[in-house]
Amino acid sequence: MKPIYSALSIAILLHPAFAQADSEAAKNSTAAKAITSISELVKSKGLLHIEIVPEKALIRVKGQSFQDYSKCLNETAEGEISKNIGELIESALESDESITLQISGNSNIPSTKNTTIESDCTASDDEYSLSYMRASSVRRALNLSSDFDIDTVGNGADELLNEDDPSSPENSRVDIQFIAEPQY
């Protein structure tokens, strides 16, 4: 039985040995094939809300997929995720028990709060809660089986892509990454 991840998994991400496991997942042929397939799909279908970051072997749901301070995916982004990449990710997880999935939400720091969000899409002013809720929205859109151990985390605005402009939409994103489980 696979271990169930807890809040401890966040601390493990900071440990150098875990970084090597992360690197091993990128080399894992199943994960690499899934990333390649998703990359080809993104290009062939012209998916606007999904990009591949090959040097990190991750799938990124772009910040434009969410309104400021909204935890909900817009309709187009949700469709791109659920109809295009969910099955490919699930197939990879089914075929290789040595990999799991981490879904990491990241927030920008909006210069003004958007007050026109539907009430069921609003989230906390707390960037960590917001980023976790966004990661959870992507996880739901992937529609993956509950049989898989999937680590869902919220990084808040701790990992800005554009540090010069913390309110930049590119800082608000959800990253999906295959993680190689440590082999004991």
C-alpha positions in Angstrom: 0.0 0.0 0.0 1.3 3.4 -0.9 1.9 5.9 1.9 -0.6 8.7 2.4 0.9 12.1 2.2 0.3 14.6 4.9 1.5 18.1 5.8 4.9 16.5 6.3 5.2 16.1 2.6 5.6 19.9 2.3 8.6 19.8 4.5 10.0 16.8 2.5 9.9 18.9 -0.6 12.6 21.2 0.9 14.9 18.2 1.6 17.7 17.7 -1.0 17.1 13.9 -1.1 13.5 14.6 -2.2 14.8 16.8 -5.0 16.6 13.8 -6.3 13.4 11.8 -6.2 11.8 14.6 -8.1 14.6 14.4 -10.7 14.1 10.7 -10.9 10.4 11.2 -11.8 11.4 13.4 -14.6 13.6 10.6 -15.9 10.9 8.0 -15.4 9.9 6.8 -18.8 6.2 6.6 -17.9 6.2 10.2 -16.6 8.3 11.4 -19.5 5.9 9.7 -22.0 2.9 11.3 -20.3 4.5 14.8 -20.4 5.5 14.3 -24.1 1.9 13.2 -25.0 0.4 16.1 -23.1 2.9 18.5 -24.7 1.9 17.3 -28.2 -1.8 17.6 -27.3 -1.3 21.2 -26.1 0.3 22.1 -29.4 -2.0 20.2 -31.7 -5.2 21.4 -30.0 -3.9 24.9 -29.3 -4.8 24.7 -25.6 -4.6 28.2 -24.1 -4.6 27.4 -20.4 -2.1 24.6 -20.2 1.6 24.7 -20.9 4.5 22.3 -20.4 7.7 23.3 -18.6 10.0 20.7 -20.0 13.1 21.6 -17.9 11.1 20.9 -14.8 9.0 18.1 -16.3 5.7 19.7 -15.2 2.3 20.6 -16.5 1.3 24.2 -15.7 -2.3 25.5 -15.6 -1.7 29.2 -16.4 -2.9 32.0 -14.1 -5.4 33.3 -16.7 -7.4 30.2 -15.8 -8.6 32.0 -12.6 -9.9 35.4 -11.8 -8.1 37.3 -9.0 -9.1 35.9 -5.7 -11.2 33.2 -7.3 -10.7 29.5 -6.6 -12.8 28.4 -9.6 -11.4 27.6 -13.0 -13.0 29.4 -15.9 -15.1 27.2 -18.1 -12.6 27.0 -20.9 -9.7 26.0 -18.6 -11.8 23.4 -16.9 -12.7 21.8 -20.2 -9.1 21.8 -21.4 -8.1 20.0 -18.2 -10.9 17.5 -17.9 -11.3 16.6 -21.6 -7.6 16.6 -22.5 -5.1 15.8 -19.9 -6.9 13.9 -17.1 -7.0 10.6 -18.9 -3.3 10.8 -19.9 -2.3 11.5 -16.3 -4.5 8.7 -15.0 -3.1 6.3 -17.5 0.5 7.1 -16.4 -0.4 6.7 -12.7 -2.1 3.3 -13.4 0.8 1.9 -15.4 3.5 2.8 -13.0 3.1 2.5 -9.2 6.5 4.1 -8.5 5.1 7.6 -9.4 2.6 9.8 -7.7 1.3 13.2 -8.5 1.8 16.6 -6.8 -0.6 19.5 -7.6 0.8 22.8 -6.3 -1.2 26.0 -6.3 0.6 29.3 -6.5 -0.9 32.8 -6.1 0.0 36.2 -7.3 -0.5 39.2 -5.1 -3.3 41.1 -6.8 -3.0 44.9 -6.6 -6.8 45.1 -6.0 -9.3 42.6 -4.9 -11.9 41.6 -7.6 -15.3 42.0 -6.0 -17.4 40.7 -8.9 -16.7 37.0 -8.3 -19.6 34.6 -7.9 -20.1 33.8 -4.2 -19.4 30.1 -4.6 -16.0 30.9 -6.2 -14.7 33.3 -3.7 -11.8 32.3 -1.6 -10.0 33.5 1.5 -7.8 36.6 1.4 -5.1 34.3 2.7 -2.8 33.4 -0.3 -2.0 30.0 1.0 -5.7 29.0 1.3 -6.4 30.5 -2.1 -3.6 28.6 -3.8 -4.6 25.3 -2.1 -8.2 25.8 -3.2 -7.0 26.5 -6.8 -4.9 23.3 -6.7 -8.0 21.4 -5.4 -10.1 22.8 -8.3 -7.5 21.5 -10.8 -7.5 18.1 -9.0 -11.3 17.9 -9.4 -11.1 18.9 -13.0 -8.6 16.1 -13.7 -11.3 13.7 -12.5 -8.7 11.2 -11.3 -9.6 8.0 -9.5 -9.5 8.2 -5.7 -7.2 5.1 -5.8 -4.2 7.4 -6.4 -2.2 9.2 -3.7 -2.1 12.8 -4.9 -0.4 15.5 -2.9 -2.3 18.8 -3.2 -0.5 21.8 -1.7 -0.9 25.6 -1.6 2.3 27.6 -1.8 0.7 31.0 -1.6 2.8 33.7 -3.2 6.1 32.1 -2.0 7.2 30.9 -5.4 6.7 33.9 -7.7 7.8 33.5 -11.3 7.9 37.3 -11.8 9.4 38.7 -8.6 9.6 42.2 -10.1 5.8 42.3 -10.5 4.1 40.2 -7.7 0.7 41.0 -9.1 1.5 39.6 -12.5 -1.0 36.9 -13.6 1.9 34.6 -14.5 2.6 34.2 -10.7 -0.9 32.7 -10.2 -0.8 29.1 -11.5 -1.2 25.5 -10.7 1.7 23.1 -11.4 1.1 19.4 -11.9 4.2 17.2 -11.5 4.9 13.5 -11.4 6.9 12.5 -8.3 9.0 9.4 -8.0 8.3 7.6 -4.7 11.4 6.8 -2.7 12.4 3.2 -3.1 13.2 1.5 0.2 
